[in-house]
């Protein structure tokens, strides 16, 4: 990794990354198969293949997971991995339990950490007596990319854990990674224009645009990007949110994905702001195709809004800085991995099937639950989905449990499409009713409340925090 003395400025780094990709393109890329590559229209990257793109695929799969990092509070970074309960865990081993499931054309996660190979960064106190500060080694990022992840949200309440210097470190290492393989990232930048700029990837003739925004701890103004200041857009600043969505909606693309980091920790029901911003504005008014939420550290329901799809909360994916979730009960003790299967029909991409996979051990090495336990979490997700919808365009999604414990939702037309998608949905039937005894348990377990008292404004400190993350 480049030394600090030799590291170029951020602007030069991004330009250098683009130049490296253009150099790779000069060597030639096989044109016979559609290959994932950065879009030529963004300033972060340049197109690998400047020749004719050729026909794109008529099927796409997008994998989604939630909050991700590779260290506990202010722990030193190491190229060897991270320590959990006194044991060294390599980056690849921490992902090995789910690596086989990250098999989509696109794979998204929320990178809730500063990315750096430095241990001399000064933690930002964020106005708190005992803040949580997370940093992860760049080889952790490489392990994620090796596993198959290529869409990264950087906008969250830990992006500025080490101030502007930490955010610049993250942007530097993301740019280096993007120079090596096609990835897209969004949410922070060296100024507000960059922080609100969509990322973009192409697969054949299909362009996928990606935007991200999230909360800033305490809405601290020094963490919000400015005209000439590194930072992120602030989700709670409505003008920032609308700017991110409008830029995403305005970018010529075939499919648009919006990431939002927001919510109360432990709350499994979306609040009025999520419904107004995500459903009414982003989905209904702006036509954003896929909206993915995270931050509460628990899964929330899934909703179809016309042709749009909303995951209100994905929960945790892999983060040693979070709690072991089993003590929080059946409605809050799992992270959600989803697979969204799209088909291009009549020239546009449509959701034809969705897989839901509950994950356990998200604080050290995520893996699937045993099938019977997993199916119970699918029913919990269905319980939440049944409470979504507005009686018009919006309707909660309910999944049919399968033998392996995962859940499946299919459109009626999916089975007739043939190929892997048709096979996936060939024997599908609508979700069954929740067993009565389990339904009674879920009525209590899925009560609408955060981990801490509703409306509580005071900050929780490490001595009495029950979750292991800073509240805001």
C-alpha positions in Angstrom: 0.0 0.0 0.0 1.3 3.5 -0.8 3.0 5.3 2.0 1.5 8.5 3.3 4.4 10.6 2.0 3.7 9.4 -1.5 0.0 9.4 -1.5 -1.4 11.9 -4.0 -4.2 14.3 -3.4 -7.7 12.8 -3.5 -8.6 14.5 -6.8 -5.4 13.3 -8.4 -6.0 9.8 -7.0 -9.4 9.6 -8.6 -8.0 10.7 -11.9 -5.1 8.2 -11.6 -7.6 5.4 -11.0 -9.5 6.3 -14.2 -6.2 6.3 -16.1 -5.3 2.9 -14.8 -8.7 1.5 -16.0 -8.3 3.2 -19.4 -4.8 1.6 -19.7 -6.4 -1.8 -18.9 -8.9 -1.1 -21.7 -6.1 -0.6 -24.1 -5.1 -4.2 -23.7 -8.5 -5.3 -25.1 -11.5 -6.8 -23.4 -13.4 -9.8 -24.8 -16.4 -8.4 -26.6 -18.3 -11.7 -26.9 -19.6 -11.8 -23.3 -21.2 -8.9 -21.4 -18.7 -7.8 -18.8 -19.3 -5.6 -15.8 -17.5 -2.3 -16.1 -17.7 1.3 -14.7 -19.8 3.8 -16.6 -17.9 6.3 -18.7 -20.2 9.0 -17.6 -18.9 9.4 -14.0 -15.8 11.2 -13.1 -14.7 8.5 -10.6 -14.0 6.0 -13.3 -13.6 5.5 -17.1 -15.0 2.8 -19.2 -12.9 -0.3 -19.6 -14.4 -1.1 -23.0 -14.8 1.8 -25.4 -15.8 -0.4 -28.3 -19.3 -1.5 -29.1 -20.9 -2.8 -25.9 -22.9 -5.6 -27.6 -26.2 -7.0 -26.3 -26.7 -7.0 -22.5 -28.2 -9.8 -20.4 -31.9 -10.3 -20.1 -31.6 -11.4 -16.5 -29.9 -9.8 -13.5 -29.5 -10.8 -9.9 -28.7 -8.3 -7.2 -27.5 -9.5 -3.8 -28.2 -7.1 -0.8 -26.8 -7.2 2.7 -26.6 -4.5 5.5 -24.0 -3.0 7.8 -20.4 -4.2 7.3 -17.0 -3.5 8.9 -14.0 -5.4 10.1 -13.1 -4.1 13.6 -14.4 -3.3 17.0 -14.3 0.2 18.6 -11.0 2.0 17.7 -9.2 -1.3 17.4 -5.9 -1.2 15.4 -6.0 -2.3 11.8 -3.9 -5.2 10.6 -3.5 -6.9 7.2 -3.9 -10.2 9.0 -7.5 -9.6 9.9 -9.3 -8.6 13.1 -9.5 -9.8 16.7 -12.8 -11.1 18.2 -12.9 -12.5 21.7 -9.1 -12.5 21.8 -8.8 -14.6 18.6 -7.4 -13.5 15.2 -10.0 -13.9 12.4 -8.8 -13.5 8.8 -10.9 -11.4 6.5 -11.6 -14.4 4.2 -12.6 -16.7 7.0 -15.0 -14.1 8.4 -16.9 -14.2 5.0 -16.5 -17.9 4.3 -19.9 -18.9 5.7 -21.8 -16.8 3.1 -19.3 -16.5 0.3 -21.2 -19.1 -1.8 -24.4 -17.0 -1.5 -22.9 -13.9 -2.9 -23.5 -15.0 -6.5 -25.3 -12.0 -8.1 -24.3 -9.9 -11.1 -24.4 -7.0 -8.5 -23.9 -7.3 -4.8 -24.5 -4.4 -2.4 -23.5 -3.6 1.2 -23.3 -0.7 3.6 -19.6 -0.2 4.4 -19.9 1.2 8.0 -16.3 1.9 8.6 -13.3 4.1 7.6 -11.0 2.2 5.3 -7.3 2.8 6.1 -4.0 1.1 6.7 -3.1 3.7 9.3 -3.1 3.3 13.1 -2.2 6.9 13.8 -5.6 8.5 12.9 -7.1 10.4 15.7 -10.7 9.4 16.6 -13.3 12.1 16.1 -15.3 12.5 19.4 -18.5 13.4 17.5 -19.7 15.4 20.5 -19.9 12.3 22.6 -18.2 11.3 25.8 -17.7 7.7 24.6 -18.1 7.5 20.8 -17.7 4.4 18.7 -15.1 4.7 16.0 -14.5 2.1 13.4 -11.7 1.6 10.9 -10.9 -1.4 8.7 -7.8 -2.4 6.8 -8.0 -2.1 3.0 -7.5 -5.9 2.7 -10.9 -6.3 4.3 -12.3 -4.3 1.4 -10.4 -6.5 -0.9 -11.9 -9.6 0.7 -15.4 -8.2 0.2 -14.7 -7.5 -3.5 -13.1 -11.0 -3.8 -16.3 -12.4 -2.4 -18.3 -10.7 -5.1 -19.5 -7.3 -3.6 -19.3 -4.4 -6.1 -21.8 -1.8 -4.8 -20.7 0.1 -1.7 -22.6 2.7 0.3 -20.2 4.9 2.2 -22.9 7.3 3.7 -23.5 6.4 7.3 -22.9 7.7 10.9 -19.4 6.1 11.0 -18.0 7.5 7.7 -16.5 10.4 9.6 -15.3 8.5 12.6 -11.7 9.8 12.0 -12.7 13.2 10.6 -11.9 14.5 7.2 -8.6 12.6 7.1 -10.4 9.3 7.7 -12.9 10.0 5.0 -10.1 10.9 2.6 -8.4 7.6 3.5 -11.6 5.8 2.6 -12.0 7.6 -0.7 -8.4 6.9 -1.6 -8.6 3.2 -1.0 -12.0 2.9 -2.8 -10.4 4.6 -5.8 -7.5 2.2 -5.7 -9.9 -0.7 -5.6 -11.9 0.7 -8.4 -8.8 0.9 -10.5 -8.3 -2.8 -10.2 -11.9 -4.1 -10.6 -15.3 -2.7 -11.5 -17.0 -1.4 -8.4 -19.3 1.5 -7.7 -19.5 3.5 -4.5 -21.4 6.6 -3.4 -22.2 8.7 -0.3 -19.1 10.7 0.7 -16.7 12.9 -1.3 -14.1 15.6 -1.2 -16.9 18.1 -1.7 -20.7 18.1 -1.8 -20.8 17.5 -5.6 -18.8 14.3 -5.1 -20.7 13.3 -2.0 -24.1 13.4 -3.9 -22.8 12.0 -7.2 -24.3 8.6 -8.2 -22.0 5.7 -8.9 -22.6 3.7 -12.0 -21.8 0.3 -13.5 -22.5 -1.2 -17.0 -23.2 -4.8 -18.0 -23.4 -5.0 -21.7 -25.9 -2.4 -22.8 -27.4 -2.1 -19.3 -26.5 0.8 -17.1 -27.1 0.6 -13.3 -27.0 3.8 -11.3 -26.4 3.9 -7.6 -26.9 6.7 -5.0 -26.4 6.8 -1.3 -27.1 9.1 1.7 -27.3 8.6 5.4 -27.5 10.2 8.8 -24.6 12.2 10.3 -23.9 11.7 14.1 -25.6 14.6 15.9 -26.1 16.3 12.5 -22.6 17.8 13.1 -21.9 20.5 10.5 -18.2 19.6 10.3 -19.1 16.2 9.0 -21.4 17.4 6.2 -19.7 17.9 2.8 -19.3 21.4 1.5 -18.2 23.2 -1.6 -14.6 22.6 -0.8 -14.9 20.3 2.3 -14.8 16.5 2.5 -17.8 14.8 4.1 -21.1 13.2 3.3 -24.6 14.4 2.5 -27.0 14.5 5.5 -30.1 12.5 5.2 -31.8 14.6 7.9 -31.1 17.7 5.7 -34.1 17.3 3.3 -32.4 19.4 0.6 -29.4 16.9 0.7 -31.8 13.9 0.4 -33.7 15.4 -2.5 -30.4 16.3 -4.2 -29.1 12.7 -4.0 -32.4 11.3 -5.2 -32.8 13.9 -8.0 -29.2 13.3 -9.3 -29.9 9.5 -9.2 -33.2 9.9 -11.0 -31.6 12.3 -13.6 -28.7 10.0 -14.6 -29.5 8.2 -17.8 -29.7 4.6 -16.6 -31.7 1.4 -17.0 -32.0 0.6 -13.3 -31.5 2.8 -10.3 -30.6 1.8 -6.7 -30.8 4.1 -3.7 -29.2 3.4 -0.3 -30.4 5.2 2.8 -28.8 4.8 6.3 -31.4 5.8 8.8 -33.7 4.6 11.6 -33.9 3.9 15.3 -31.8 1.0 16.6 -33.9 -2.1 17.1 -37.1 -0.7 15.5 -38.6 -3.3 13.1 -41.3 -1.0 11.7 -40.5 1.9 9.3 -41.4 5.3 10.7 -43.4 8.1 9.0 -40.2 9.6 7.5 -39.3 6.4 5.8 -42.7 6.1 4.3 -42.8 9.7 3.1 -39.2 9.9 1.8 -38.7 6.3 0.5 -42.2 5.2 -0.6 -43.9 8.5 -1.6 -41.0 10.6 -2.9 -38.2 8.2 -4.1 -40.4 5.3 -5.3 -43.7 6.9 -6.3 -42.6 10.4 -7.4 -39.1 9.7 -8.7 -39.4 6.2 -9.9 -36.3 4.8 -8.1 -36.3 1.1 -8.8 -34.8 -0.4 -5.7 -34.4 1.3 -2.3 -32.3 -0.4 0.5 -32.3 0.8 4.1 -30.0 0.0 7.0 -28.9 1.4 10.4 -31.4 0.0 12.9 -29.3 -3.3 12.9 -32.5 -5.3 12.5 -34.5 -6.4 9.5 -37.6 -4.5 8.6 -40.3 -5.5 6.1 -40.1 -5.6 2.3 -42.6 -3.7 0.1 -43.6 -3.5 -3.5 -44.5 0.1 -4.6 -45.8 -0.1 -8.2 -42.7 -1.2 -10.1 -40.3 -0.2 -7.2 -39.1 -2.4 -4.4 -38.2 -1.3 -0.9 -36.2 -3.1 1.8 -36.8 -0.9 4.8 -34.0 -2.5 6.9 -31.4 -5.2 6.1 -29.9 -5.5 9.6 -26.3 -6.4 10.1 -24.2 -8.4 7.8 -20.6 -8.7 9.2 -19.3 -6.3 11.9 -17.3 -7.1 15.0 -18.3 -3.8 16.5 -21.9 -4.9 16.8 -23.6 -7.1 19.4 -24.2 -10.8 19.3 -27.9 -10.7 18.3 -29.4 -13.8 19.8 -30.5 -12.2 23.0 -32.9 -9.8 21.1 -35.5 -12.4 20.2 -36.9 -13.9 17.0 -37.9 -10.7 15.3 -34.5 -8.9 15.9 -31.8 -11.6 16.1 -31.0 -12.0 12.4 -29.5 -10.0 9.5 -31.1 -10.2 6.1 -29.4 -11.2 2.8 -31.7 -10.8 -0.2 -31.4 -11.7 -3.8 -33.5 -9.7 -6.2 -34.0 -11.4 -9.6 -34.8 -9.1 -12.5 -35.9 -9.9 -16.0 -35.8 -7.5 -19.0 -39.3 -7.6 -20.4 -40.5 -5.3 -23.1 -37.3 -3.3 -22.9 -37.4 -2.6 -19.1 -36.2 -4.4 -16.0 -38.8 -5.9 -13.7 -38.7 -7.7 -10.4 -39.7 -11.3 -11.0 -38.5 -13.1 -7.9 -37.0 -12.3 -4.5 -35.1 -14.6 -2.2 -34.7 -13.9 1.6 -31.9 -15.5 3.6 -31.8 -14.9 7.4 -28.2 -14.7 8.7 -26.8 -15.4 12.2 -23.4 -14.7 13.9 -23.2 -11.3 12.1 -20.7 -10.0 14.6 -17.9 -12.4 13.6 -18.7 -14.8 10.8 -22.2 -14.7 9.2 -23.9 -17.9 8.2 -27.3 -19.3 7.6 -29.5 -20.5 10.4 -30.4 -24.2 10.5 -33.4 -24.6 8.1 -36.2 -24.9 10.8 -34.8 -21.8 12.7 -34.4 -19.9 9.4 -38.0 -20.6 8.4 -39.2 -19.0 11.7 -37.3 -15.8 10.8 -39.0 -15.9 7.4 -42.3 -15.9 9.1 -41.1 -13.0 11.3 -40.3 -11.1 8.1 -43.8 -12.0 6.7 -45.4 -10.7 9.9 -43.7 -7.3 9.3 -44.5 -7.4 5.6 -48.2 -8.0 6.3 -48.3 -4.6 8.1 -46.9 -2.7 5.2 -48.8 -1.3 2.2 -51.1 1.7 1.7 -54.1 0.1 0.0 -53.1 1.7 -3.3 -49.7 1.0 -5.0 -47.8 -0.3 -2.0 -48.1 -3.9 -0.8 -46.0 -5.8 1.7 -44.0 -8.8 0.4 -44.5 -12.2 2.0 -42.1 -15.1 1.4 -42.8 -18.8 1.1 -40.4 -20.8 3.3 -38.3 -23.4 1.5 -36.6 -26.6 2.6 -33.3 -24.8 3.2 -35.0 -22.3 5.4 -34.8 -19.4 3.0 -37.8 -17.5 1.7 -39.0 -17.1 -1.9 -41.4 -14.6 -3.5 -42.2 -15.0 -7.2 -44.4 -13.0 -9.6 -47.0 -15.1 -11.4 -45.2 -14.7 -14.7 -41.7 -15.9 -13.4 -42.2 -19.6 -13.8 -42.9 -19.2 -17.5 -39.7 -17.3 -18.2 -37.5 -20.4 -18.4 -33.8 -20.7 -17.5 -32.7 -20.4 -13.9 -35.4 -17.9 -13.0 -38.1 -20.1 -14.3 -36.7 -23.1 -12.5 -36.4 -21.1 -9.3 -40.1 -20.3 -9.4 -41.5 -23.4 -11.1 -42.9 -24.9 -7.9 -43.5 -21.7 -6.0 -46.8 -21.1 -4.3 -47.9 -18.0 -2.3 -46.8 -17.7 1.3 -48.8 -19.8 3.8 -50.4 -18.4 6.9 -48.1 -18.0 9.9 -48.7 -21.0 12.3 -51.0 -19.8 15.1 -48.6 -20.5 18.0 -45.8 -18.7 16.2 -48.1 -15.8 15.3 -48.8 -15.2 19.0 -45.1 -15.2 19.7 -44.4 -12.8 16.9 -47.1 -10.4 18.0 -45.0 -9.8 21.1 -41.5 -10.2 19.6 -42.2 -7.8 16.7 -43.7 -5.0 18.8 -42.9 -1.6 17.4 -40.2 -0.2 19.7 -36.5 0.6 19.5 -34.0 -1.0 21.8 -34.1 2.2 24.0 -37.1 4.1 25.0 -39.2 5.7 22.2 -38.4 9.4 21.9 -35.4 9.2 24.1 -33.0 12.0 23.2 -30.1 11.4 25.6 -27.1 9.5 24.3 -26.3 6.0 25.6 -22.7 5.4 26.6 -20.7 2.3 26.4 -21.3 1.5 30.0 -25.0 1.1 29.5 -25.5 0.7 25.8 -27.1 -2.6 25.0 -26.3 -2.8 21.3 -22.6 -1.9 20.7 -23.0 1.0 18.3 -23.4 4.7 18.8 -27.0 5.7 18.7 -26.7 8.5 16.1 
